[in-house]
Amino acid sequence: MIFFENISKILNIKLKQEKVITQVEFAKKLGVTPVAVNKWLNGGAIESSKIPQICDVLDITPNQLFGVEDKIDSNKALILYDAYLKHPEFQKSINALLEIDEL
Protein backbone atom coordinates (compact mmCIF):
# COMPACT_ATOMS: atom_id res chain seq x y z
CA MET A 1 0.00 0.00 0.00
CA ILE A 2 3.02 2.28 -0.15
CA PHE A 3 1.75 4.08 -3.28
CA PHE A 4 -1.55 4.92 -1.58
CA GLU A 5 0.17 6.06 1.61
CA ASN A 6 2.55 8.36 -0.23
CA ILE A 7 -0.22 9.78 -2.43
CA SER A 8 -2.27 10.47 0.70
CA LYS A 9 0.72 12.14 2.35
CA ILE A 10 1.39 14.41 -0.66
CA LEU A 11 -2.30 15.30 -1.07
CA ASN A 12 -2.57 16.19 2.61
CA ILE A 13 0.52 18.39 2.36
CA LYS A 14 -0.70 20.17 -0.80
CA LEU A 15 -4.37 20.52 0.16
CA LYS A 16 -4.30 20.92 3.93
CA GLN A 17 -0.88 22.27 4.91
CA GLU A 18 0.17 24.32 1.88
CA LYS A 19 -3.45 25.03 0.88
CA VAL A 20 -2.53 25.04 -2.81
CA ILE A 21 -6.21 24.53 -3.65
CA THR A 22 -9.34 23.70 -1.66
CA GLN A 23 -10.67 20.15 -1.65
CA VAL A 24 -13.86 21.31 -3.38
CA GLU A 25 -11.96 23.13 -6.14
CA PHE A 26 -9.61 20.16 -6.51
CA ALA A 27 -12.58 17.80 -6.87
CA LYS A 28 -14.20 20.04 -9.51
CA LYS A 29 -11.00 20.26 -11.56
CA LEU A 30 -10.72 16.47 -11.52
CA GLY A 31 -14.41 15.79 -12.19
CA VAL A 32 -14.87 13.85 -8.96
CA THR A 33 -16.82 14.43 -5.77
CA PRO A 34 -15.31 15.98 -2.64
CA VAL A 35 -16.06 12.62 -0.98
CA ALA A 36 -13.68 10.93 -3.45
CA VAL A 37 -10.96 13.47 -2.62
CA ASN A 38 -11.52 12.83 1.08
CA LYS A 39 -11.05 9.10 0.49
CA TRP A 40 -7.76 9.82 -1.32
CA LEU A 41 -6.62 11.99 1.58
CA ASN A 42 -7.20 8.98 3.84
CA GLY A 43 -5.25 6.52 1.69
CA GLY A 44 -7.87 5.34 -0.77
CA ALA A 45 -6.93 4.18 -4.25
CA ILE A 46 -7.13 6.59 -7.16
CA GLU A 47 -7.96 5.62 -10.75
CA SER A 48 -4.69 5.62 -12.66
CA SER A 49 -6.33 7.81 -15.33
CA LYS A 50 -6.65 10.62 -12.74
CA ILE A 51 -2.94 10.68 -11.85
CA PRO A 52 -1.82 12.97 -14.71
CA GLN A 53 -4.65 15.42 -13.89
CA ILE A 54 -3.77 15.42 -10.20
CA CYS A 55 -0.15 16.11 -11.03
CA ASP A 56 -1.10 18.96 -13.39
CA VAL A 57 -3.36 20.59 -10.81
CA LEU A 58 -0.76 20.29 -8.04
CA ASP A 59 2.18 21.10 -10.36
CA ILE A 60 4.11 17.96 -9.41
CA THR A 61 5.36 14.90 -11.27
CA PRO A 62 3.89 11.42 -10.90
CA ASN A 63 7.18 10.38 -9.31
CA GLN A 64 6.79 13.05 -6.64
CA LEU A 65 3.20 11.95 -6.03
CA PHE A 66 4.25 8.29 -5.76
CA GLY A 67 7.38 8.98 -3.74
CA VAL A 68 9.70 7.36 -6.26
CA GLU A 69 11.67 10.39 -7.46
CA ASP A 70 14.87 9.56 -9.28
CA LYS A 71 14.15 5.82 -9.15
CA ILE A 72 12.18 5.39 -12.37
CA ASP A 73 10.82 7.60 -15.17
CA SER A 74 7.27 8.93 -14.85
CA ASN A 75 5.77 6.80 -17.63
CA LYS A 76 7.07 3.62 -16.03
CA ALA A 77 5.88 4.84 -12.62
CA LEU A 78 2.34 5.24 -14.02
CA ILE A 79 2.48 1.71 -15.47
CA LEU A 80 3.64 0.34 -12.11
CA TYR A 81 0.88 2.23 -10.29
CA ASP A 82 -1.70 0.76 -12.65
CA ALA A 83 -0.27 -2.73 -11.99
CA TYR A 84 -0.30 -1.95 -8.27
CA LEU A 85 -4.04 -1.25 -8.47
CA LYS A 86 -4.94 -4.20 -10.66
CA HIS A 87 -2.72 -6.82 -9.01
CA PRO A 88 -2.50 -6.32 -5.24
CA GLU A 89 -0.77 -9.67 -4.96
CA PHE A 90 2.31 -8.05 -6.55
CA GLN A 91 2.44 -4.97 -4.31
CA LYS A 92 5.36 -6.23 -2.23
CA SER A 93 7.29 -7.08 -5.39
CA ILE A 94 6.64 -3.64 -6.85
CA ASN A 95 7.75 -1.99 -3.60
CA ALA A 96 10.93 -4.07 -3.72
CA LEU A 97 11.50 -3.17 -7.36
CA LEU A 98 11.28 0.50 -6.46
CA GLU A 99 13.37 -0.10 -3.33
CA ILE A 100 10.64 1.41 -1.17
CA ASP A 101 10.54 0.48 2.48
CA GLU A 102 7.12 -0.26 3.91
CA LEU A 103 5.92 2.52 6.23
N, C-alpha and C positions, 0 to 999 in steps of 0.2 A: 504493500500500500504506500510505498515511499513516494510515488508520483503524486498521489492524492494529498498526502500530508504536505509535500512541498508546495503544491498548487494552493492549498488552503492557506499555508503560511504567507505566501506572496500576496494572495488576494487580501488577506487580513491586513497586511502591511500597507498595500496600496489604497484600499478602500476605507479602512478604519483609522490607521495611524497617520498616513500621509494625506489622506482625504483627497486623492487625485480626482475622484468622481464619486458621486453618491451611489448607493446600491440601486436605487430606483433608476437613475440615469444609465448606469451600467447595464441593468437588465433591459432597458428600452433599446440601447444601442446594439445589444446582442440578440434582440427578439425573443427574450425569455421572460419569465415572471420573476419578480423579486424573491419569491419563495425558492426558485431554482438557484438564484445567486446565494441565498442564505444557506442552502444545502452545500454548495461549493465551498463556502466559507467554513463549513463544519466538516470538510473532508470528503464530501460526496463526489462521485465520478462526473466528469464532464464529457459530453460528446466530443470526439476528436475533431469533428468539423468546426467546432466553436473555438478551438485553440488559436488559430490564426487571428480571428476577430478579437479575442481577448487580448492577445499580444499587441495588436494594433491600437486598441483602445487604451491600454496601459503603457504603451510605448516601451515594450520589452521584447526580448526574443523568446521563442519557445524554450530554448535551453535555460534561460533565466527562470522562466516559469516552472520548469521541471526540476531545476536544481542540478543540471548536468553541464554547466558551462565548461567549455574547453575540453570536454570529454568526447563529444560526438557532434557532427554537424546537425543543424536544425531539421533538415528534411528527414534524416535518419532518426532523430529524436521523436518526431511526429509518428513515424512508422512504428517505433518501439512503444510509444504511448498507446497507439491503436491496438497493438498486440497485447499490451498490458491489460487493456479493457476487455478484449475479446477472449483472452486465454489466461485467466487468473492462476491457473496451475503453473504457469511459467514466470510468475512475478518474481520469485526468488532468483531465478536464473537471469532475468533481465536486470535486476538490481546488481547481481554479481558482475554481469557484463559491463555495466556502467560504473562498477566499483563504488557503489553507494552502500553505506552502512545503514542498517535498519535503525530507525529512531527509537 
